[in-house]
Amino acid sequence: MLRLRVKEVAKEKGIGMAKLSRIADVSYKTIQVIWHDPYHDTSFEILDRIAKALDVPTIALLEDGPGPDQ
């Protein structure tokens, strides 16, 4: 199962949820859900916007691993 690394990558770059929401042009609510639930199902369009805002390849926001129940 894919796990989103948005929170980790953003923190490495010193970017919080509100700033990421603004620079990625993604609603704060969406960023908040992804931040707190790394297994949240989101679109590649949203991930692409977030990756561009964080100046990383989209693949850097994905991690393959066990699901949330394991």
C-alpha positions, 0 to 999 in steps of 0.5 A: 500500500502506498503511504504519502510522505507529504508531512515528512518532506514538508517538515524537512523543508520547514513548510507547515500546512498553511504555507503548503496549502497556499503555495500548492494552491490546494485547500487547507482541508485537503492538506490537513487530511493528507498531513494527518492520514498518510494513507488518504486516497488523493489524486495525482493532480493534487500530489503533483501540485504539492510536489511542485510546491515542495520542489521535489519529484512526485515520486518523493512523496510516495512510499511503498509499505504495509497498510495502516492496519498492519 
